[in-house]
Amino acid sequence: MSDSSATRGGSSEADGGGSQAPEESPLMELHSREWLEDDDDDDMDYVYHSEGSAENAETTEATEATESAENTENAENEEVPVNPRETAEERAIRSLTPPMPPAGLLADFGRGGAVAQDRIRGVEVQFTVDGENDENPGQRRAHPTRINLSDLLRGQAGLARMLMRHVGAIEPAGIPFDQAPEEGDFQDADGTLGGRRRRRNVAPDEDRYPKIPSDAGTELMNSGDFGLSPSYRDRNKPYQKKLSMRLLARELGLADFSRQKVLNRAIVQDMIPSSTPDTIIHYDDRCYSGQFSDDGNFFFSCAQDFKVRMYDTANPNAWRYYKTVEYPYGQWTITDASLSRDNKFLAYSSIKSVVCLAATDPNETDEPHLLDFYDINIPQGVRQPIGAWNRFAIWSVRFSGDGRELVAGTGDKSVIVYDIEARKSILKIPAHDDDVNAVCFGDTLSPHLLYSGSDDTTLKVWDRRSMGGGREAGVFLGHTEGLTYVDSKGDGRYVLSNSKDQTMKLWDIRKMWSTAEADKIDPMAYASGFDYRRASFDHSNYTPHEHDCSVVTFRGHSVLRTLIRCHFSPPISTNSRYVYTGSEDGTVYIYNLDATIAGKIDVRRATDRTRPQVASLYNDYYGTGDSMDVWKTCVRDASWHPAAPMIAATSWNGWGLANGTCSVHSWNNGAKDVEGDPHMGIRVDHQLRHDPRLYESCPSSRQASRSARIRERGRVVSSDDDNDNDEHNEDNE
């Protein structure tokens, strides 16, 4: 392997004192490295030249004269400087390449781009492959190939970014390189690794999105279907909206019976839980979902270890653990779970075609029943082995209101209805053109109305009473990327969806597109091809959906990495006033119906460094590419207690995003702690046991980041040296 070097000089005496080199031109050097390895031991040299350099002077006078004349004739039509070393053949090839835009790399690299643009204009890359000379054995011959560096970088943002650091010290979007987001690998659900690339965040263009506050949402807030709007009296006397004044009016009986009911509803709808946690339940694996039962007496959480933990929450302030069930032979994780309305059975799924049905009675110790949703394709009486379970993935599963049926959204683009008593699938709908990520029943009292959301960007409505042709009753169009979750208000009218286009939308079934109209529209025409698992969303690529039929669009949260969920707030504890969602940035977002933000629960800050670093809990199998030295949080699901001002947020949470938490947040009027026991912010394990190890000292964020940088540089020093400074700096943050 021959050595390679890169030189960048100014004018050369051999060139007759051409144009002056720019000041402070840095020396570009690429050290010798293995560039090409094959059986022939061919070598490749890559050399950087610049116009006017000494390298360019090593040509014959005849060649110089000929090429100079040719360059003079074509210089007026060329957008890049004439290269005196370029032959007629090479120039012909270059002429077929689209010219570089005048802004060049400036648009991609922000400030400093113009300087770097000038510095690379005259840089030329020469690739030389050395091999045996067939005519003269024993001698080597060179095959040089040259290309202008600006042409080489055209369309190669990654290569351009690396070279710009050497040439112009460019800082994309004004962010220094040492603070740029890290890159890593991310593992797909099927276990394959893929590169995870973070693009710089671009602020959304407000003109492309529906305005906030939403006029339609304001009408809904005033309609009475979603909570109470402030009365005329309250609007003119703001002090009467305070909780203390409303409680005083209720206790003194200053209103008639009907007014008392209104006061009670107004009191509860303003009690939004705060970020300060009551309890932090730690899991050694990521948490994927967690929900309260309809009566609030039961809570379950699903983790990546294929276990579902159940808790008694009859007293919201004193949870009790009582049972764990497991998914046998699961793949990757538990994808979803649903509780029957009588709280007797729990159905949960994985990336297989089998749903487990387990009893919630703690005295019931039998193995869960296995419901094979693929049996609708199997002749009656034929048994399938366990290995046949992975026919397709089940991403979503829901109980019907009467508890007799289950509906599932699958990875084979279908919706399947399963009869629990008959132990067989009774309906399979080829519903979508891509994975069905979310399903739900539209009416809590009827099993006939179904909703399904898919990666094909559509939300479809199915009425089982009128499916003679196997077609949907209607289609909701408006999302530009795949849907991650669907939730029904339970009244057969309103439905909520979350999407990878970073928006959440509210729909009214009366405004859906008919099947005939939807068939004329390509739902993928507005998609950008964005992969939510590996990249940040580029708002500059967002194209508003021309046929959007949604009522309200909510935005501000982040739907990345995983299928993040959204919900309507419950009617008793919130008066159905809000909608809320998890977010990749570690926050629960609570929205008013007019799309304004009513509140936030900062789970990341509330749980930051609440367990020590344990190397054995950080497993590369999860493949997120996140450093173990950084505490990260992604709120995947959240559940509002139906009878108390309390939210339980289940998250990917911990060092390197490798573990999970379920943090319980209640309304506390801004208090940071309580006088009695238990204190707020207690840390427990998955069985609600106090573990002293959870309170062991943890490095600060600043100290952990510094330790990570030190290890990357190959140096190991004691972290005790900077403890005082780090603690002082953290107090000031």
Secondary structure, DSSP 8 states (H G I E B T S, - for coil): -----B------GGGTS-S---TT--------------TT--EEEEEEEETT-GGGG-S-HHHHHHHHHHHHHHGGG-SS---TT--HHHHHHHHTS----TTTTHHHH-TTHHHHHHHHHTEEEEEEEEEE-SSSTT-EEEEEEEEEHHHHHTT-HHHHHHHHHHHT---GGG--GGGS---EEEE-TTS-EEEE---------GGGS--SS-HHHHHHHHHSTTS----HHHHH-GGGGSHHHHHHHHHHT-S-HHHHHHHHHHHHHT----SSEEEEEEESS-EEEEEE-TTSSEEEEEETTSEEEEEE-SSTTS-EEEEEEE-TT--SSEEEEEE-TTSSEEEEEESSSEEEEEE--TT--S--EEEEGGGGGS-TT----GGGGGGS-EEEEEE-TTSSEEEEEETTS-EEEEETTTTEEEEEE---SS-EEEEEEEETTEEEEEEEEETTS-EEEEEGGG-TTS--SEEE---SS-EEEEEE-SBSSEEEEEETTSEEEEEEGGG-B-HHHHTTS-GGGG-----TTTS---GGG----TT---SEEEESS---SS---EEE--TTTSTT--EEE--TTSEEEEE-TTS-EEEEEEHHHHHTT-S---GGG--GGG-----TTSEEEEEEEEEE-SSSSEEEEEEEEEETT-SEEEEEEE--TT-S--SSSS-TTEEE-TTS-B-GGGGS----HHHHHHHHHHHHTT----GGGGHHHHHHHHHH-
